[in-house]
Amino acid sequence: MEVRNSNFAAFIDIFTSNTYVMVVMSDPSIPSAATLINIRNARKHFEKLERVDGPKQCLLMR
């Protein structure tokens, strides 16, 4: 979801399987594509971290 006016641009998107991300920028002239690419790249990184850390967290909770 994208909301944009003359003062800001905001994006809400699915981030990982159980989280969302909200990005608010005070410069609405930044192209939407640039922000969406950054969100997508961060998503890949965090999904990788969740896969790596998942089993360790389960063991610690026992």
Distance bins in CASP14 RR format, pairs under 12 A and 6 or more apart:
PFRMAT RR
TARGET T0000
AUTHOR 0000-0000-0000
RMODE 2
METHOD distances of the structure
MODEL  1
1 9 0 0 0 0 0 1 0 0 0 0 0
1 10 0 0 0 0 1 0 0 0 0 0 0
1 11 1 0 0 1 0 0 0 0 0 0 0
1 12 1 0 1 0 0 0 0 0 0 0 0
1 13 1 0 0 1 0 0 0 0 0 0 0
1 14 0 0 0 0 0 1 0 0 0 0 0
1 20 0 0 0 0 1 0 0 0 0 0 0
1 21 0 0 0 0 0 1 0 0 0 0 0
1 22 0 0 0 0 1 0 0 0 0 0 0
1 23 0 0 0 0 0 1 0 0 0 0 0
1 32 0 0 0 0 0 1 0 0 0 0 0
1 36 0 0 0 0 0 1 0 0 0 0 0
1 39 0 0 0 0 0 1 0 0 0 0 0
2 8 0 0 0 0 0 1 0 0 0 0 0
2 9 1 0 0 1 0 0 0 0 0 0 0
2 10 1 0 0 1 0 0 0 0 0 0 0
2 11 1 0 1 0 0 0 0 0 0 0 0
2 12 0 0 0 0 1 0 0 0 0 0 0
2 13 0 0 0 0 1 0 0 0 0 0 0
2 22 0 0 0 0 0 1 0 0 0 0 0
2 23 0 0 0 0 1 0 0 0 0 0 0
2 24 0 0 0 0 0 1 0 0 0 0 0
2 25 0 0 0 0 0 1 0 0 0 0 0
2 28 0 0 0 0 0 1 0 0 0 0 0
2 30 0 0 0 0 0 1 0 0 0 0 0
2 31 0 0 0 0 0 1 0 0 0 0 0
2 32 1 0 0 1 0 0 0 0 0 0 0
2 33 0 0 0 0 0 1 0 0 0 0 0
2 35 0 0 0 0 1 0 0 0 0 0 0
2 36 0 0 0 0 1 0 0 0 0 0 0
2 39 0 0 0 0 0 1 0 0 0 0 0
3 9 1 0 0 1 0 0 0 0 0 0 0
3 10 1 0 1 0 0 0 0 0 0 0 0
3 11 1 0 0 1 0 0 0 0 0 0 0
3 12 0 0 0 0 1 0 0 0 0 0 0
3 22 0 0 0 0 0 1 0 0 0 0 0
3 23 0 0 0 0 0 1 0 0 0 0 0
3 24 0 0 0 0 1 0 0 0 0 0 0
3 25 0 0 0 0 0 1 0 0 0 0 0
3 28 0 0 0 0 0 1 0 0 0 0 0
3 32 0 0 0 0 0 1 0 0 0 0 0
4 10 1 0 0 1 0 0 0 0 0 0 0
4 11 0 0 0 0 1 0 0 0 0 0 0
4 23 0 0 0 0 0 1 0 0 0 0 0
4 24 0 0 0 0 0 1 0 0 0 0 0
4 25 0 0 0 0 1 0 0 0 0 0 0
4 26 0 0 0 0 0 1 0 0 0 0 0
4 27 0 0 0 0 0 1 0 0 0 0 0
4 28 1 0 1 0 0 0 0 0 0 0 0
4 29 0 0 0 0 0 1 0 0 0 0 0
4 30 0 0 0 0 0 1 0 0 0 0 0
4 31 0 0 0 0 0 1 0 0 0 0 0
4 32 1 0 0 1 0 0 0 0 0 0 0
4 35 0 0 0 0 0 1 0 0 0 0 0
5 24 0 0 0 0 0 1 0 0 0 0 0
5 25 0 0 0 0 0 1 0 0 0 0 0
5 26 0 0 0 0 0 1 0 0 0 0 0
5 28 1 0 0 1 0 0 0 0 0 0 0
6 26 0 0 0 0 0 1 0 0 0 0 0
6 27 0 0 0 0 0 1 0 0 0 0 0
6 28 1 0 0 1 0 0 0 0 0 0 0
6 29 0 0 0 0 1 0 0 0 0 0 0
7 24 0 0 0 0 0 1 0 0 0 0 0
7 25 0 0 0 0 0 1 0 0 0 0 0
7 26 1 0 0 1 0 0 0 0 0 0 0
7 27 0 0 0 0 1 0 0 0 0 0 0
7 28 1 0 0 1 0 0 0 0 0 0 0
7 29 0 0 0 0 0 1 0 0 0 0 0
8 22 0 0 0 0 0 1 0 0 0 0 0
8 23 0 0 0 0 0 1 0 0 0 0 0
8 24 1 0 1 0 0 0 0 0 0 0 0
8 25 1 0 0 1 0 0 0 0 0 0 0
8 26 1 0 1 0 0 0 0 0 0 0 0
8 27 0 0 0 0 1 0 0 0 0 0 0
8 28 1 0 1 0 0 0 0 0 0 0 0
8 29 0 0 0 0 0 1 0 0 0 0 0
8 30 0 0 0 0 0 1 0 0 0 0 0
8 35 0 0 0 0 0 1 0 0 0 0 0
9 22 0 0 0 0 0 1 0 0 0 0 0
9 23 0 0 0 0 1 0 0 0 0 0 0
9 24 1 0 0 1 0 0 0 0 0 0 0
9 25 1 0 1 0 0 0 0 0 0 0 0
9 26 0 0 0 0 1 0 0 0 0 0 0
9 27 1 0 0 1 0 0 0 0 0 0 0
9 28 1 0 1 0 0 0 0 0 0 0 0
9 29 0 0 0 0 1 0 0 0 0 0 0
9 30 1 0 0 1 0 0 0 0 0 0 0
9 31 0 0 0 0 1 0 0 0 0 0 0
9 32 1 0 0 1 0 0 0 0 0 0 0
9 33 0 0 0 0 0 1 0 0 0 0 0
9 34 0 0 0 0 0 1 0 0 0 0 0
9 35 1 0 0 1 0 0 0 0 0 0 0
9 36 0 0 0 0 0 1 0 0 0 0 0
10 21 0 0 0 0 0 1 0 0 0 0 0
10 22 1 0 0 1 0 0 0 0 0 0 0
10 23 1 0 0 1 0 0 0 0 0 0 0
10 24 1 0 1 0 0 0 0 0 0 0 0
10 25 1 0 0 1 0 0 0 0 0 0 0
10 26 0 0 0 0 0 1 0 0 0 0 0
10 28 0 0 0 0 1 0 0 0 0 0 0
10 30 0 0 0 0 0 1 0 0 0 0 0
10 32 0 0 0 0 0 1 0 0 0 0 0
10 35 0 0 0 0 1 0 0 0 0 0 0
11 20 0 0 0 0 0 1 0 0 0 0 0
11 21 1 0 0 1 0 0 0 0 0 0 0
11 22 1 0 0 1 0 0 0 0 0 0 0
11 23 1 0 1 0 0 0 0 0 0 0 0
11 24 1 0 0 1 0 0 0 0 0 0 0
11 25 0 0 0 0 1 0 0 0 0 0 0
11 28 0 0 0 0 0 1 0 0 0 0 0
11 30 0 0 0 0 0 1 0 0 0 0 0
11 31 0 0 0 0 0 1 0 0 0 0 0
11 32 1 0 0 1 0 0 0 0 0 0 0
11 33 0 0 0 0 0 1 0 0 0 0 0
11 34 0 0 0 0 0 1 0 0 0 0 0
11 35 1 0 1 0 0 0 0 0 0 0 0
11 36 1 0 0 1 0 0 0 0 0 0 0
11 37 0 0 0 0 0 1 0 0 0 0 0
11 38 0 0 0 0 1 0 0 0 0 0 0
11 39 1 0 0 1 0 0 0 0 0 0 0
11 40 0 0 0 0 0 1 0 0 0 0 0
11 42 0 0 0 0 0 1 0 0 0 0 0
12 19 0 0 0 0 0 1 0 0 0 0 0
12 20 1 0 0 1 0 0 0 0 0 0 0
12 21 1 0 0 1 0 0 0 0 0 0 0
12 22 1 0 1 0 0 0 0 0 0 0 0
12 23 0 0 0 0 1 0 0 0 0 0 0
12 24 0 0 0 0 1 0 0 0 0 0 0
12 35 0 0 0 0 0 1 0 0 0 0 0
12 36 0 0 0 0 0 1 0 0 0 0 0
12 39 0 0 0 0 1 0 0 0 0 0 0
13 19 0 0 0 0 0 1 0 0 0 0 0
13 20 1 0 0 1 0 0 0 0 0 0 0
13 21 1 0 1 0 0 0 0 0 0 0 0
13 22 0 0 0 0 1 0 0 0 0 0 0
13 23 0 0 0 0 1 0 0 0 0 0 0
13 32 0 0 0 0 0 1 0 0 0 0 0
13 35 0 0 0 0 1 0 0 0 0 0 0
13 36 1 0 0 1 0 0 0 0 0 0 0
13 37 0 0 0 0 0 1 0 0 0 0 0
13 38 0 0 0 0 0 1 0 0 0 0 0
13 39 1 0 1 0 0 0 0 0 0 0 0
13 40 0 0 0 0 1 0 0 0 0 0 0
13 42 0 0 0 0 0 1 0 0 0 0 0
13 43 1 0 0 1 0 0 0 0 0 0 0
14 20 1 0 1 0 0 0 0 0 0 0 0
14 21 1 0 0 1 0 0 0 0 0 0 0
14 22 0 0 0 0 0 1 0 0 0 0 0
14 39 0 0 0 0 1 0 0 0 0 0 0
14 40 0 0 0 0 0 1 0 0 0 0 0
14 43 1 0 0 1 0 0 0 0 0 0 0
14 46 0 0 0 0 0 1 0 0 0 0 0
14 47 0 0 0 0 0 1 0 0 0 0 0
15 21 1 0 1 0 0 0 0 0 0 0 0
15 22 0 0 0 0 1 0 0 0 0 0 0
15 23 0 0 0 0 0 1 0 0 0 0 0
15 38 0 0 0 0 0 1 0 0 0 0 0
15 39 1 0 0 1 0 0 0 0 0 0 0
15 40 0 0 0 0 0 1 0 0 0 0 0
15 41 0 0 0 0 0 1 0 0 0 0 0
15 42 1 0 0 1 0 0 0 0 0 0 0
15 43 1 0 1 0 0 0 0 0 0 0 0
15 44 0 0 0 0 0 1 0 0 0 0 0
15 45 0 0 0 0 0 1 0 0 0 0 0
15 46 1 0 0 1 0 0 0 0 0 0 0
15 47 0 0 0 0 1 0 0 0 0 0 0
15 49 0 0 0 0 0 1 0 0 0 0 0
15 50 0 0 0 0 0 1 0 0 0 0 0
16 39 0 0 0 0 0 1 0 0 0 0 0
16 42 0 0 0 0 1 0 0 0 0 0 0
16 43 1 0 0 1 0 0 0 0 0 0 0
16 44 0 0 0 0 0 1 0 0 0 0 0
16 45 0 0 0 0 0 1 0 0 0 0 0
16 46 1 0 1 0 0 0 0 0 0 0 0
16 47 1 0 1 0 0 0 0 0 0 0 0
16 48 0 0 0 0 0 1 0 0 0 0 0
16 49 0 0 0 0 1 0 0 0 0 0 0
16 50 1 0 1 0 0 0 0 0 0 0 0
16 51 0 0 0 0 0 1 0 0 0 0 0
16 53 0 0 0 0 0 1 0 0 0 0 0
16 54 0 0 0 0 0 1 0 0 0 0 0
17 43 0 0 0 0 0 1 0 0 0 0 0
17 46 0 0 0 0 0 1 0 0 0 0 0
17 47 1 0 0 1 0 0 0 0 0 0 0
17 50 1 0 0 1 0 0 0 0 0 0 0
17 51 0 0 0 0 0 1 0 0 0 0 0
17 54 0 0 0 0 0 1 0 0 0 0 0
18 46 0 0 0 0 0 1 0 0 0 0 0
18 47 0 0 0 0 0 1 0 0 0 0 0
18 50 0 0 0 0 1 0 0 0 0 0 0
18 54 0 0 0 0 0 1 0 0 0 0 0
19 39 0 0 0 0 0 1 0 0 0 0 0
19 42 0 0 0 0 0 1 0 0 0 0 0
19 43 0 0 0 0 1 0 0 0 0 0 0
19 46 1 0 0 1 0 0 0 0 0 0 0
19 47 0 0 0 0 0 1 0 0 0 0 0
19 49 0 0 0 0 0 1 0 0 0 0 0
19 50 0 0 0 0 1 0 0 0 0 0 0
20 39 0 0 0 0 0 1 0 0 0 0 0
20 43 0 0 0 0 0 1 0 0 0 0 0
20 46 0 0 0 0 0 1 0 0 0 0 0
21 35 0 0 0 0 0 1 0 0 0 0 0
21 36 0 0 0 0 0 1 0 0 0 0 0
21 38 0 0 0 0 0 1 0 0 0 0 0
21 39 1 0 0 1 0 0 0 0 0 0 0
21 40 0 0 0 0 0 1 0 0 0 0 0
21 41 0 0 0 0 0 1 0 0 0 0 0
21 42 1 0 0 1 0 0 0 0 0 0 0
21 43 1 0 0 1 0 0 0 0 0 0 0
21 46 0 0 0 0 1 0 0 0 0 0 0
22 35 0 0 0 0 0 1 0 0 0 0 0
22 39 0 0 0 0 0 1 0 0 0 0 0
23 30 0 0 0 0 0 1 0 0 0 0 0
23 32 0 0 0 0 0 1 0 0 0 0 0
23 34 0 0 0 0 0 1 0 0 0 0 0
23 35 1 0 0 1 0 0 0 0 0 0 0
23 36 0 0 0 0 1 0 0 0 0 0 0
23 37 0 0 0 0 0 1 0 0 0 0 0
23 38 1 0 0 1 0 0 0 0 0 0 0
23 39 1 0 0 1 0 0 0 0 0 0 0
23 40 0 0 0 0 0 1 0 0 0 0 0
23 42 0 0 0 0 1 0 0 0 0 0 0
23 43 0 0 0 0 0 1 0 0 0 0 0
24 30 0 0 0 0 0 1 0 0 0 0 0
24 35 0 0 0 0 0 1 0 0 0 0 0
25 31 0 0 0 0 0 1 0 0 0 0 0
25 32 0 0 0 0 0 1 0 0 0 0 0
25 34 0 0 0 0 1 0 0 0 0 0 0
25 35 1 0 0 1 0 0 0 0 0 0 0
25 38 0 0 0 0 0 1 0 0 0 0 0
25 39 0 0 0 0 0 1 0 0 0 0 0
27 34 0 0 0 0 0 1 0 0 0 0 0
27 35 0 0 0 0 0 1 0 0 0 0 0
28 35 0 0 0 0 0 1 0 0 0 0 0
29 35 0 0 0 0 0 1 0 0 0 0 0
30 36 0 0 0 0 0 1 0 0 0 0 0
30 37 0 0 0 0 0 1 0 0 0 0 0
30 38 0 0 0 0 0 1 0 0 0 0 0
31 37 0 0 0 0 1 0 0 0 0 0 0
31 38 0 0 0 0 0 1 0 0 0 0 0
32 38 0 0 0 0 0 1 0 0 0 0 0
32 39 0 0 0 0 0 1 0 0 0 0 0
33 39 0 0 0 0 0 1 0 0 0 0 0
33 40 0 0 0 0 0 1 0 0 0 0 0
34 40 0 0 0 0 0 1 0 0 0 0 0
34 41 0 0 0 0 0 1 0 0 0 0 0
35 41 0 0 0 0 0 1 0 0 0 0 0
35 42 0 0 0 0 0 1 0 0 0 0 0
36 42 0 0 0 0 0 1 0 0 0 0 0
36 43 0 0 0 0 0 1 0 0 0 0 0
37 43 0 0 0 0 0 1 0 0 0 0 0
37 44 0 0 0 0 0 1 0 0 0 0 0
38 44 0 0 0 0 0 1 0 0 0 0 0
38 45 0 0 0 0 0 1 0 0 0 0 0
39 45 0 0 0 0 0 1 0 0 0 0 0
39 46 0 0 0 0 0 1 0 0 0 0 0
40 46 0 0 0 0 0 1 0 0 0 0 0
40 47 0 0 0 0 0 1 0 0 0 0 0
41 47 0 0 0 0 0 1 0 0 0 0 0
41 48 0 0 0 0 0 1 0 0 0 0 0
42 48 0 0 0 0 0 1 0 0 0 0 0
42 49 0 0 0 0 0 1 0 0 0 0 0
43 49 0 0 0 0 0 1 0 0 0 0 0
43 50 0 0 0 0 0 1 0 0 0 0 0
44 50 0 0 0 0 0 1 0 0 0 0 0
44 51 0 0 0 0 0 1 0 0 0 0 0
45 51 0 0 0 0 0 1 0 0 0 0 0
45 52 0 0 0 0 0 1 0 0 0 0 0
46 52 0 0 0 0 0 1 0 0 0 0 0
46 53 0 0 0 0 0 1 0 0 0 0 0
47 53 0 0 0 0 0 1 0 0 0 0 0
47 54 0 0 0 0 0 1 0 0 0 0 0
48 54 0 0 0 0 0 1 0 0 0 0 0
49 56 0 0 0 0 0 1 0 0 0 0 0
49 57 0 0 0 0 0 1 0 0 0 0 0
50 56 0 0 0 0 0 1 0 0 0 0 0
50 57 0 0 0 0 1 0 0 0 0 0 0
51 57 0 0 0 0 0 1 0 0 0 0 0
53 59 0 0 0 0 0 1 0 0 0 0 0
53 60 0 0 0 0 0 1 0 0 0 0 0
54 60 0 0 0 0 1 0 0 0 0 0 0
54 61 0 0 0 0 0 1 0 0 0 0 0
55 61 0 0 0 0 0 1 0 0 0 0 0
55 62 0 0 0 0 0 1 0 0 0 0 0
56 62 0 0 0 0 0 1 0 0 0 0 0
END
